[in-house]
Amino acid sequence: MLTLKEKLYLLQLLKKEKRKRFWSFKKNDPVHQQLTEKLEQMIRNEQVNKAHL
């Protein structure tokens, strides 16, 4: 299980990679977008749940 800090770091890396690929005009892997969305959702859920716990 990843901590919130680790999830934020991974999300930051994914977004940085996306920017690099955009400027080099390489095609993004569809899994990249799915992982980004999943991580964003996990982070939102954890932040909301943290307030209730």
N, CA, C and O of each residue as an XYZ file, in Angstrom:
212
protein
N       0.845     -1.172      0.000
C       0.000      0.000      0.000
C       0.899      1.247      0.000
O       1.889      1.318      0.728
N       0.540      2.188     -0.804
C       1.325      3.419     -0.912
C       0.779      4.495      0.022
O      -0.423      4.578      0.272
N       1.686      5.304      0.524
C       1.259      6.426      1.354
C       0.819      7.580      0.460
O       1.069      7.580     -0.745
N       0.168      8.550      1.061
C      -0.287      9.720      0.311
C       0.900     10.438     -0.330
O       0.824     10.878     -1.478
N       1.980     10.550      0.410
C       3.183     11.234     -0.104
C       3.743     10.505     -1.335
O       4.159     11.143     -2.303
N       3.749      9.194     -1.291
C       4.244      8.398     -2.414
C       3.337      8.536     -3.628
O       3.815      8.629     -4.758
N       2.028      8.551     -3.394
C       1.075      8.713     -4.491
C       1.240     10.076     -5.159
O       1.215     10.182     -6.385
N       1.405     11.107     -4.353
C       1.607     12.452     -4.906
C       2.886     12.511     -5.742
O       2.920     13.136     -6.802
N       3.927     11.855     -5.253
C       5.194     11.824     -5.978
C       5.052     11.101     -7.318
O       5.555     11.573     -8.338
N       4.372      9.963     -7.313
C       4.162      9.216     -8.556
C       3.328     10.019     -9.552
O       3.608     10.011    -10.751
N       2.318     10.705     -9.059
C       1.493     11.537     -9.923
C       2.316     12.656    -10.543
O       2.160     12.971    -11.723
N       3.180     13.245     -9.754
C       4.067     14.302    -10.247
C       4.984     13.756    -11.348
O       5.191     14.420    -12.363
N       5.525     12.569    -11.156
C       6.392     11.958    -12.167
C       5.636     11.661    -13.452
O       6.153     11.889    -14.545
N       4.420     11.156    -13.326
C       3.613     10.858    -14.507
C       3.302     12.127    -15.301
O       3.356     12.128    -16.531
N       2.982     13.190    -14.597
C       2.668     14.443    -15.284
C       3.910     15.039    -15.941
O       3.823     15.626    -17.019
N       5.057     14.889    -15.295
C       6.304     15.379    -15.867
C       6.643     14.613    -17.150
O       7.081     15.196    -18.142
N       6.432     13.297    -17.107
C       6.686     12.453    -18.278
C       5.750     12.824    -19.429
O       6.150     12.821    -20.593
N       4.510     13.142    -19.090
C       3.544     13.531    -20.115
C       3.997     14.808    -20.814
O       3.885     14.918    -22.035
N       4.504     15.763    -20.057
C       5.006     17.004    -20.655
C       6.203     16.738    -21.565
O       6.311     17.321    -22.644
N       7.091     15.864    -21.131
C       8.261     15.525    -21.949
C       7.835     14.887    -23.270
O       8.361     15.215    -24.334
N       6.884     13.981    -23.182
C       6.416     13.298    -24.392
C       5.699     14.257    -25.334
O       5.790     14.118    -26.553
N       4.987     15.229    -24.769
C       4.271     16.187    -25.608
C       5.257     16.969    -26.469
O       5.025     17.146    -27.665
N       6.335     17.430    -25.888
C       7.294     18.248    -26.632
C       8.168     17.418    -27.565
O       8.732     17.956    -28.518
N       8.286     16.138    -27.312
C       9.066     15.295    -28.217
C       8.163     14.613    -29.246
O       8.635     13.857    -30.095
N       6.854     14.889    -29.159
C       5.854     14.385    -30.108
C       5.812     12.863    -30.172
O       5.567     12.278    -31.227
N       6.055     12.233    -29.026
C       5.894     10.785    -28.940
C       4.470     10.482    -28.498
O       3.856     11.246    -27.753
N       3.966      9.369    -28.965
C       2.610      8.973    -28.610
C       2.578      8.453    -27.175
O       3.417      7.644    -26.778
N       1.604      8.924    -26.408
C       1.444      8.466    -25.035
C       0.811      7.086    -25.003
O      -0.061      6.761    -25.808
N       1.267      6.294    -24.065
C       0.700      4.975    -23.836
C      -0.664      5.150    -23.160
O      -0.775      5.943    -22.224
N      -1.695      4.442    -23.600
C      -3.024      4.593    -22.979
C      -3.017      4.277    -21.479
O      -3.815      4.828    -20.720
N      -2.131      3.406    -21.065
C      -2.030      3.057    -19.652
C      -1.584      4.269    -18.835
O      -1.962      4.417    -17.673
N      -0.788      5.124    -19.444
C      -0.294      6.330    -18.774
C      -1.472      7.195    -18.297
O      -1.493      7.637    -17.148
N      -2.427      7.428    -19.163
C      -3.599      8.239    -18.815
C      -4.435      7.551    -17.748
O      -4.920      8.201    -16.822
N      -4.607      6.249    -17.871
C      -5.392      5.497    -16.888
C      -4.747      5.557    -15.509
O      -5.433      5.743    -14.504
N      -3.433      5.400    -15.465
C      -2.718      5.462    -14.192
C      -2.826      6.844    -13.561
O      -3.006      6.967    -12.350
N      -2.717      7.878    -14.380
C      -2.831      9.239    -13.878
C      -4.203      9.470    -13.262
O      -4.309     10.013    -12.163
N      -5.246      9.063    -13.961
C      -6.604      9.235    -13.448
C      -6.825      8.435    -12.167
O      -7.444      8.924    -11.222
N      -6.319      7.214    -12.140
C      -6.489      6.358    -10.974
C      -5.766      6.942     -9.752
O      -6.303      6.942     -8.644
N      -4.558      7.431     -9.968
C      -3.805      8.039     -8.872
C      -4.490      9.297     -8.357
O      -4.560      9.519     -7.149
N      -4.996     10.121     -9.272
C      -5.708     11.331     -8.859
C      -6.927     10.976     -8.017
O      -7.198     11.633     -7.012
N      -7.657      9.952     -8.416
C      -8.835      9.519     -7.664
C      -8.447      8.982     -6.293
O      -9.105      9.280     -5.296
N      -7.385      8.195     -6.243
C      -6.928      7.644     -4.972
C      -6.518      8.755     -4.014
O      -6.815      8.693     -2.821
N      -5.837      9.766     -4.536
C      -5.390     10.888     -3.712
C      -6.593     11.675     -3.191
O      -6.644     12.039     -2.016
N      -7.564     11.934     -4.077
C      -8.768     12.652     -3.641
C      -9.499     11.873     -2.549
O      -9.905     12.444     -1.537
N      -9.663     10.567     -2.758
C     -10.343      9.734     -1.762
C      -9.620      9.754     -0.420
O     -10.249      9.869      0.632
N      -8.319      9.642     -0.463
C      -7.552      9.619      0.775
C      -7.632     10.962      1.506
O      -7.716     10.994      2.734
N      -7.607     12.053      0.769
C      -7.685     13.369      1.398
C      -9.069     13.598      2.017
O      -9.179     14.161      3.106
N     -10.118     13.160      1.321
C     -11.471     13.306      1.868
C     -11.652     12.415      3.097
O     -12.183     12.856      4.116
N     -11.217     11.184      2.997
C     -11.372     10.242      4.109
C     -10.532     10.628      5.314
O     -10.905     10.342      6.452
N      -9.411     11.269      5.073
C      -8.526     11.674      6.174
C      -9.252     12.650      7.102
O      -9.056     12.606      8.317
N     -10.070     13.510      6.556
C     -10.815     14.479      7.357
C     -11.851     13.782      8.233
O     -12.178     14.284      9.309
N     -12.374     12.638      7.797
C     -13.417     11.925      8.537
C     -12.855     10.927      9.546
O     -13.580     10.442     10.415
N     -11.585     10.627      9.433
C     -11.009      9.615     10.354
C     -10.394     10.243     11.557
O      -9.870      9.540     12.421
